[in-house]
Amino acid sequence: MDIITIKDLSFSYPDSGKETLSHVDMTIQEGTFNVLCGKSGCGKSTLLRQLKSVLAPHGEKSGEIYYRGAPLSAVGQRVQSQEIGYVLQNPENQIVTDKVWHELAFGLESLGCDSEVIRLRVAEMASYFGIHQWFYRNVSELSGGQKQLLNLASVMSMHPRLLILDEPTSQLDPIAASDFLETVKKINRDIGTTVVLTEHRLQDVIPWADKVFVMDQGRLAVEGPPREIGEKLKAAGSGMFLAMPVPMQVYAAVDSQEACPLTVSEGRQWISGLMKHMPAGSLKVPRPLQDPEEESTGAKKEKKRFQKVRKAAESVKAAVKKKEEKKNLAIQVDEAWFRYEKEGRDVVRDLSLEVKRGEFYALVGGNGTGKSTALSLISRVRSPHRGKILLEGKDIRKYSERELYRGCLGVLPQNPQSMFIKKTAREDLYSIIGGRKEKKSEEYTADMEKARAVEGIVSLTNLEGLLDRHPYDLSGGEQQRLALAKVLLLRPRILLLDEATKGMDAEYKEELGGILKKLQSHGVTILMISHDVEFVAEYADRVGLFFEGNVVACRPARAFFAGNNFYTTAANRMARHYFPDAVTAKEVAGCLQANL
Amino acid sequence: MRDAFSRCHPLLNFYYFAVVLGFTMFVQHPVFLALSFVGGTCYAVCLKGWKNTLKMNMLFTFPLLLITALTNPLFNHYGVTPLVYIESSGNWVTLEAFVYGLVLGCVMFIVIGWFSCYNKVMTSDKFVYLFGRVIPSLSLLLSMALRFVPMFAAQMKVIRNGQKCVGMDVSNGKYLKKALYGLNLLSILVTWALENAIETADSMKGRGYGLRGRTAFSIYRFDKRDWCMGSAMLVLTAVFVHGCRAGAVFAQYDPRILLAGFTIQGRNAPVSCSPGLAFACYAAFALFCFLPVILGAVEAISMERSRARAGMEAGVTYRQIYQEIEREGGVPLADEEREGKGGIRIWTS
């Protein structure tokens, strides 16, 4: 039976002039797991919101939605509240009450259930979701992942038939995200609740989906089971592949008659199948992957002899060189220790870190290992109780406020919304350089006219055309770029980024990566902490693995990922048995093409 | 929480503190105050431990007591027993004013002690539950308010760190700039909060908020022990209220000190309360003050006993089983085996 049938649905927001959804036809079968994907702004969220009357945005609508055979508008509020569960993006904002147990009971209270029923349902949900350990806690004590799980549980306590999730994991770290998605799958499998999900962590959901819908500019571009989706998209030559899981991306770029791989393990088998006629050792590796320092054996011998002679002279020079190298370091952390409470655990322990001038350095590592704290030490929000931090060779404590934050250090916070002050993006940009007035002040010391400076930054960060909008009306990726533009107006030489790609889709990430590369080519040093292994592999020069408060390994990006088994990109895991050095989807595709 | 009384129904908790605090504040008879003091201190020690209680009393409330006790006679000069003549102002420091200051200081001291217990016992959710019953929509409102306070505090921290890194936190700049940056911080917080509230509203609507006939769920149940405790409290209250009305706690400090049951400077209090009733009244109040401590002790003892019994009973039961099997002619055990792992032997054979 079809739980949802959408017939020729079009929708446009007031005064927008164009249709956000146009002529969408869609059916969702009861008990299935459905994934809706597409670029940011393609109308996914708008479509999902239409499926529940109270959440549907205002605007012009034509066409009809049927819920279990009846028009949705004729289905009562009470039935909709109970049977259509909706989980939103932000874990924090969806929580209404202060206690976990109260939050679980909230929906049932609204429905007017009596205490006995609520007690049973709440107990049931708490044990199903493993919430019983923190049942009596305040919600403010929970982690992001727990909060989102609570949101899911408190929707599920109403026993909905249809569960709608709108990018539920965009604010979570990878481990919490895959736990959450695992739970959603489990609900679908165990209870048979119909699931409709939008998500940009597609590699975790597409392989398990019964049906995938791909949207493009308000239309339903392709639909079908996941394996067919890959082939259909490939046949259509659509640019949508960027958002698909890595195995599908690689598949799209390579000529192959076999079925589309969905998971890493399927991808491995697929590559083995493609490469089986190639004799071992004869694999061609495209140019950029080869180690530039590798030389012929003859040259090596020559060099060795040469080195022996020069060894004595060099040891003298080494000391000098080391000094010079030290000078050329942008960030230098020397055995820093930090803890929050006097008797607490050391969050940053014995951290030593060196970032060269003009380098893009990325720190990866699990949750709660102290990455963000380390970043706050480097940005002088907190100071270590032991050890030293040097920025461009000078002790961070010796900088004046203005020296440090105006011209030396730029910090992009994790949540860009914490930076917006004004009503329009343009005014917001001006606010950071002391308003529009052309007078030199302590906020703005450059010679350039302010208007030109803003213009330059705007074109660097691709914000043209967005300047008259309210910062909050921008999408996540655009907000991040606006915040970046604000920071860049201060002309920092060192840029610190905290999880800058959180909640962004593939396209925005590519845009951000491009901007960062451009900055780097102008000599800006970038230090980024990230969970996003794929992004780091593509753009960073060096990568450090953060564990228990310090950097345990630090290598050039390719060497780092090629050497790791678990902490590496999906593309590398998929192809490492043939191309251990290929780290990104593009590189894997390149390798495969070169050998076919 | 390990304390027995705080696991009682919130209604009892609230009633208890209301009565104890009320009587401590408005009855100024030294015997009552002493009982209240001992009861309150014992309970505070049970809840927070020796160290914390002593620390708070010595560092905070005791100095307050001294200040009140010493300042009262300096400003009030009523009374009939002059002690010292202050020439510069031409006033007498009187015994009555001094004693009354001491009593006031003690009241304050004791009330603060009880309030520190109140804070531990009456957690926010109990409060929300109690007052939510009176006005159901208030319960949700209170609960939401309690949720928003820590959330805003956390968001403010995030915002401040962000602004600090562009040199625009309140800790940066001179006075005028500081104020401006402060306003900016507030503006960011409010905008952010309002924006987020839209999503909260969506989440509420999505879960059926606004439908007719909303109920209020709570995790509290009025169980049998609560009935017992409640009636005990009511009876005790009735006894000492009756005693108070009969004048068992009469106390007057102006112009002369008159206390029920005491003869001070050759005078008795003008009350007609039999010594028996007065004693019952004091005893009832004492019991009332010690109720949480007694409950805690009873629970601790019964727990200890049940734990000990559990171990014993299991031992007895199994020994009986072994003996029975043996008697029924299972496998006759050799002596040394019986001492060692006899039980196992039976099960395996």
Contacts between the chains, C-beta under 8 A, distances in Angstrom:
chain1	res1	chain2	res2	distance
A	52	B	206	6.6
A	54	B	205	4.4
A	54	B	206	6.6
A	55	B	202	5.7
A	55	B	205	6.8
A	55	B	206	6.0
A	77	B	208	7.3
A	77	B	210	8.0
A	77	B	211	6.2
A	78	B	208	6.9
A	78	B	211	5.7
A	81	B	206	7.3
A	81	B	207	6.4
A	81	B	208	3.1
A	81	B	211	6.5
A	82	B	208	6.8
A	85	B	206	7.7
A	86	B	202	8.0
A	86	B	203	8.0
A	86	B	206	4.4
A	88	B	199	5.9
A	88	B	202	6.4
A	88	B	203	6.2
A	88	B	206	7.9
A	89	B	199	7.8
A	90	B	196	7.3
A	90	B	199	5.8
A	92	B	151	6.9
A	92	B	196	7.3
A	93	B	196	4.5
A	93	B	197	7.8
A	93	B	199	3.9
A	93	B	200	5.3
A	93	B	203	7.1
A	94	B	199	6.4
A	94	B	200	6.8
A	94	B	202	7.9
A	94	B	203	3.9
A	95	B	147	6.8
A	95	B	200	7.7
A	95	B	203	7.7
A	96	B	140	7.9
A	96	B	143	7.9
A	96	B	144	6.2
A	96	B	147	7.1
A	96	B	200	6.2
A	96	B	203	6.5
A	96	B	204	5.6
A	97	B	140	7.2
A	97	B	143	4.3
A	97	B	144	6.4
A	97	B	147	5.9
A	98	B	124	6.9
A	98	B	125	7.4
A	98	B	128	7.9
A	98	B	143	5.2
A	98	B	144	7.4
A	98	B	146	4.1
A	98	B	147	3.9
A	99	B	125	5.4
A	99	B	143	7.2
A	101	B	219	5.7
A	102	B	125	7.4
A	102	B	143	6.0
A	102	B	217	7.4
A	105	B	217	4.1
A	106	B	204	7.8
A	106	B	207	5.8
A	106	B	209	7.8
A	107	B	207	3.7
A	107	B	208	5.9
A	108	B	217	6.9
A	109	B	214	5.7
A	109	B	215	5.3
A	109	B	216	6.3
A	109	B	217	5.4
A	110	B	207	5.8
A	110	B	208	3.7
A	110	B	209	5.1
A	110	B	210	7.5
A	110	B	211	5.4
A	110	B	214	5.6
A	111	B	208	5.5
A	111	B	211	6.6
A	112	B	211	7.0
A	112	B	212	7.4
A	112	B	213	3.8
A	112	B	214	6.1
A	112	B	215	5.3
A	113	B	215	6.4
A	113	B	217	8.0
A	114	B	215	6.4
A	115	B	215	7.4
A	115	B	217	5.9
A	115	B	218	7.4
A	118	B	215	7.5
A	118	B	217	4.4
A	119	B	217	7.6
A	122	B	217	7.6
A	136	B	219	8.0
A	138	B	150	7.3
A	139	B	147	6.3
A	140	B	147	7.2
A	140	B	150	4.0
A	140	B	151	6.4
A	140	B	154	7.1
A	151	B	203	7.5
A	154	B	207	7.1
A	155	B	206	7.7
A	155	B	207	6.8
A	158	B	207	6.9
A	158	B	208	7.6
A	376	B	161	6.9
A	379	B	165	5.2
A	381	B	161	5.0
A	381	B	164	5.6
A	381	B	165	6.7
A	401	B	167	5.4
A	401	B	172	5.4
A	401	B	173	8.0
A	402	B	167	6.5
A	404	B	167	7.8
A	405	B	164	7.9
A	405	B	165	6.2
A	405	B	166	5.9
A	405	B	167	3.8
A	406	B	167	6.0
A	409	B	165	7.3
A	410	B	165	7.7
A	410	B	166	7.9
A	411	B	162	7.6
A	411	B	165	3.6
A	411	B	166	7.6
A	413	B	158	7.0
A	413	B	161	6.8
A	413	B	162	4.0
A	413	B	165	7.2
A	414	B	158	7.9
A	415	B	158	6.3
A	415	B	162	7.8
A	417	B	192	5.6
A	417	B	195	7.2
A	418	B	155	7.5
A	418	B	158	5.1
A	418	B	159	4.6
A	418	B	162	4.4
A	418	B	163	8.0
A	418	B	188	6.6
A	418	B	192	7.0
A	419	B	162	5.4
A	419	B	163	7.5
A	419	B	166	7.7
A	419	B	188	7.4
A	420	B	188	6.7
A	420	B	191	7.0
A	421	B	184	5.5
A	421	B	187	6.1
A	421	B	188	6.0
A	432	B	166	6.2
A	432	B	168	7.7
A	472	B	191	7.2
A	472	B	195	5.2
A	486	B	166	7.3
A	487	B	166	6.8
A	490	B	166	6.3
A	496	B	165	8.0
